[in-house]
Amino acid sequence: MLSYYTELVNKPISSPGTEILVTDNQYILLKPSINYLQEKQGVFSKPEYTIKNKDGEEIYKCKEKTKNMKNVKLISNLKDVSLLVIRDGTSSYMEICDGTNDKKIYATISTKNTIESEKYTINFYNQVSEKNETLYMNCDSTYRSCGIFYGKETDGSPLICKIIQMKSKSMFNNKTNYSIEIASGVDSLFMMGLAICLIEMKNLYQMDLMDD
């Protein structure tokens, strides 16, 4: 029996049919894309991340900062304009907010864990359909992989994004690196935010292991 990680690695992405627009129209992909999230050494041991396109060009940065006495993750462009804020939710597990106005919540993430995998629901407003919609974020039990589905995976819904941890090229390198593969017709910036959420989920998972 294949592990869920292997299943996701081999599963192809597909377009959702209806465009998924959460942040801004400029981030809707006209064709599938693959990007890479790489961890780099941060200031005072705080992790920082960079997101690069398939050509190795940096397109986004992510840093941890303190806002209102809480640690949040900020995704910004290369001009240091804040695009997204990822933080603990007030009535949900996590929230993704507008980078310049964090009172504007783009999406809330709630958890529904099972024995086989870690499952989350993502509630958001789709500017194309003009409706509140739900994505399903299914991770393997150690958060090495994650599939984002436009509908329930068990119903055969489209896999619109998959985030896969890449194997380290060196046994001495323990930094986290992921590939982010996104289907056409999907808000790519929104998917980058979910990739950072996956990193945070994995960090919390590893902290729980240390406490056991």
N, C-alpha and C positions, 0 to 999 in steps of 0.2 A: 504493500500500500504506500503510495507516494505521500510524502509530508506536505503540509499545506504550503510551506515555503517553495518546494519543488513545483507544486501545482501552479502557483502564481508565476514563477519564473517562466514556465512553459505556456502560460495562458496568454493569448493575444489580446491587445486592447481593441476597442471598437467605439465608433462615434455614438453619442447618446440619442441621435435622432433630432431631438429638440436641443438647441444650443443652451449651454449652461453659462449664464452671465451673472456674476455676483459683484464684482468690483467695478471694472470699467471695460467698455467695448474694445479698447485697444489690446486687451489681453486675450481676446478670443482667438484661438488657433485656427488658421485656415487649412493646415495640414498637421499630421502627427509630429510630435517633437520628443526629443530625449535630452534631458539635462542632468547635471551632476551636482549633488550637494556634498561639499567637503568640509570637514572640520579642520580648523587651524588653531594654533595656540592663541588664547585670548589674554587680555591684560588681567593680572592678579588671578591667574588660573581659571578665569571664567571662559568657557568655550565660546568661540566665534565660528560662524559658518559662512562659506561663500558658495554661491550657486553659479555654475558655468553652463554654457551651451555646448552642443556637441563638438564645436570647434575649439573648445577650451577657453573661450572668452568669458570673463566674469560679467554677469548681468545683474545679480543681486547680492546683498550682504545681509547678514543677520547677527545681531548682538543681543546680549542680555543686559538689561538696564533695570534700575529701580524707579518705579513710578508709584506715588501714593503709598509708600512703605511696602510695596510688593515687587517681586521680581517678574519682569515681563520679557518676552522676546520681541524685538523690533526688526522687521524686514524693510530694508531701504534700497533705493537704486544707487547707482554709482555717483550721483550728485548729493548723496546723503539726505534725500527726501524720504521721509518715513511713508511707507506704503501700507503696511499691516502691523497690527499689534496682536500678539498671541498671549493670552493670560488665563489664569484660573477663572472658571465661571462662577457667577454669583448663585445661580440656580441650576447650573449644569457643570459638567466635568471641565470643559475648556470653552473659551470664546475666541473668535477671530474678529477683530475690530478694524475700523478705518485707521490708517496710520496718523492722520492729522486731527482726527476727532474720535477718540476712543469711546465716546458715548454712542457712536453709530456701530452697532453690532451686525457684522455680516453673517455670522453663523455661530451656532451653539453645538457643542459636541457632548453627547451623552454616552454612557458605557453600558454594555450588556455582555458580560464575560461568560464564556462557556469553557468546558474542559478542553476542547480541541483547539480553540482559537480565541483571540480577544476581539470582540465585536463592538462597534460604535455606530451610532446614528448621528448624522450631520444635518441639522435643520437650517435652512437658508431661504432667502427670497430670490427667486429667479426673475431677473429683469426682462427676460425674453417671454416667458409664459405668463408673467405678472401673477405668479402664484407662490405660496410657500411650498417648498418641496423638501424631499429627504434623500440624502445619499447614504450609502452603507459602507462603512470603512472596516474591513476585516483584516486582522493582522495574525501572523503565526504567533505561537505562544511565547516566543522570545523576542518578538518585534524585529526580526531580521527582514521581514517582508510585509507588505501591506497592499491590499487591493481596494480600490474605491469604485463602487458600483452604483449605477443609476437605477436603483431598484434592488430587490433582494437577490443575492447571488443564487439562492436555491431555485429562483424562478427563471434562471437563465438570463438575467438582466445584463446590459452591457458593462464590461470592465472599462471604465473611462480613464483610469490612471492606475499605474502600479509603481510602487516604490520598493526597490530591492537593495539590500545591503551588499556592497561589493567586497569581494575578498581582498584582504590586505596583501600587497606585494612583498611585504617584509614582516617577519615574525616579531620585529621590534617596534612595529607601528601599530598602536592601539587606537588610532583616531577613527572616527566613524565617517564612512563615505557611502552614499547611496546614489543609485541611478533613479531618475524620475521620468517615466515614460507616459506621455499624455496624448489622448486622442484628439482629433480635430473637432471643432465645435465646442471646446471646453475652455473655460476661464483659467488660463495657465497660472496667473498670479495666485488665485485661490488655491490651486493645487500645490503651489510652493508653500503656502501657509499650512496646508495639511501635512506636508512633508516635515515641517518644523514641529508640528504637533506630534508626529510619530517619534521624532528624536526625544521629545519631552516624555512621551509615554515610556520609551525604552529606558530613559534615565530613572524614572520613578520605579520601573520594574526592577532595575538593578539595585536600587536603594533598598527595596523590599527584600531582595535576596540577601543583602548584607545584614539586614535586621533580624532575619530568621536564624 
